[in-house]
Amino acid sequence: MNPAAIDRRSFLGQGVAAGAALTLLPSAASSLHAEPAADKRVRVGVIGCGSVSNVYLPALSKCPHAELVSACDIIPERAERQAGKFNIPNRFPHIDKMLAGASFDLLVDLTDMQEHERLNKQAVEAGKHVWSEKPIANSLAAGQAILELAKVKGVRIWGAPTVVNSPQFAFMARTLAAGALGRVAAAHADYGHTGPDWSSFFYEKGGGSMPDLGVYNLTTLTGLLGPARGVVAMTSVVTQSRLIRGKGKIRVEAEDNAMVLLDHGNGVLSHVQCGFNYFNPHGHEGSQEQRHTVTIAGTAGSMALVGYDWEPQGVDLATEQRPAYVRHATDRGNYVWQQGACLAAECLATGKEMLITPEHALHVLEVICAARQSQETARRVQLRSTFKWPVVS
Ligand SMILES: NC(=O)c1ccc[n+]([C@@H]2O[C@H](COP(=O)([O-])OP(=O)(O)OC[C@H]3O[C@@H](n4cnc5c(N)ncnc54)[C@H](O)[C@@H]3O)[C@@H](O)[C@H]2O)c1
């Protein structure tokens, strides 16, 4: 099958279900190619050998700062298959066995969203650094406790997504900081597709389109406009039941449709829209998306991200001086959305700090939890967490 002809959602799902030979999408083939600043390689254990591991493992295999040591999955044949494919010497069916087995430094957690909190905590307790897929935990309090524990243990923890690392994010942040839009007033971002069909956790309690999809836009907008102070949201379930491969029909418990309003202070308001019921005429392969998915309006300018924030194509900017859109930042450089674990390994090996911080991931997690609370109570919810901002200086 021509990978360019299928969308990202189908591609990722198929890789797991069929155990098909891995054919990378063009963007997934690249990673960080720079030579390591130090000779040291960080030993990596990957837990969760499902769909997203098909994109993480090629990136980690090419990462000059990482050495793949162990693969683990509660479905042991998945760990076996990925270990075989990516020359990983050790494979385990349970985290306890993995932690007791071959020594490693960094746990890369690619398991079900609801499992991250428990597994991340266990790894930190065992003295491992952690790169976690989103969300980093199930609640702000639990995530903050894990971060505190990490500090006590002298290890690091980070969480996806990586959107603040793109050159397009940097361009937008610098444009805002330069005042090119005048007084910033409002922003909108949206992201959706018709929903995964390979695992039920996306639709179970603690899942939903906000932690799976909205998390990208929430990270982008809080990263650009600053930490949010309050949230008002409405969420719903549009598709009450789903067919999951190998499992049959399940009832959908978590929201699959969300509208989240954020107050960033100083009058700046933004809106994130996400869901698992969005038909997209361009499919879901990032390079095909040319729409403005993030827009920011100010009194003297308008700025829009072309394509998804996880695979941006450029930034359109119009100002009072140049009122027609001009496209900027069309080069992604080394940025790919699946580079987070390699960036973590690079940070641990060389001391190079990331723009991605656990505090930012925890703030976005608080926004998601607040949005759920706002829907339940029909009230505005005040936020208490914050993170180092601006992200890009
Ligand atoms: N698939 C994608 O397109 C994609 C893209 C970006 C991020 N993500 C994120 O990656 C994570 C995983 O998603 P996925 O699509 O790969 O799901 P998946 O169901 O395909 O894979 C998850 C794997 O984790 C394993 N697992 C679950 N609990 C475990 C445990 N306690 N110990 C060991 N293994 C365990 C499962 O058996 C499964 O193989 C989620 O957080 C998701 O939001 C997915």
The ligand as a Gaussian input file, in Angstrom:
#p B3LYP/6-31G(d) Opt

LIG

0 1
 N       -1.617000       5.955000      17.565000
 C       -1.445000       7.243000      17.318000
 O       -1.694000       7.772000      16.228000
 C       -0.909000       8.121000      18.395000
 C       -0.267000       9.314000      18.020000
 C        0.245000      10.132000      19.029000
 C        0.091000       9.756000      20.342000
 N       -0.571000       8.591000      20.681000
 C       -0.712000       8.245000      22.100000
 O        0.041000       7.065000      22.343000
 C       -0.556000       6.299000      23.402000
 C       -0.807000       4.898000      22.900000
 O       -1.710000       4.965000      21.812000
 P       -1.744000       3.820000      20.708000
 O       -2.594000       4.337000      19.601000
 O       -0.390000       3.339000      20.434000
 O       -2.571000       2.692000      21.479000
 P       -2.475000       1.112000      21.263000
 O       -3.656000       0.530000      21.918000
 O       -2.246000       0.815000      19.828000
 O       -1.133000       0.724000      22.057000
 C       -1.066000       0.738000      23.459000
 C       -0.270000      -0.487000      23.874000
 O       -0.003000      -0.405000      25.266000
 C       -0.146000      -1.715000      25.804000
 N       -0.419000      -1.575000      27.245000
 C       -1.526000      -1.107000      27.843000
 N       -1.373000      -1.116000      29.177000
 C       -0.147000      -1.622000      29.437000
 C        0.581000      -1.891000      30.618000
 N        0.060000      -1.656000      31.837000
 N        1.818000      -2.400000      30.505000
 C        2.370000      -2.668000      29.289000
 N        1.706000      -2.426000      28.132000
 C        0.477000      -1.914000      28.186000
 C       -1.291000      -2.317000      25.023000
 O       -1.298000      -3.728000      25.110000
 C       -1.015000      -1.786000      23.632000
 O       -0.209000      -2.674000      22.896000
 C       -1.786000       7.083000      23.809000
 O       -1.463000       7.925000      24.865000
 C       -2.118000       7.903000      22.570000
 O       -2.843000       9.074000      22.911000
 C       -1.055000       7.769000      19.731000

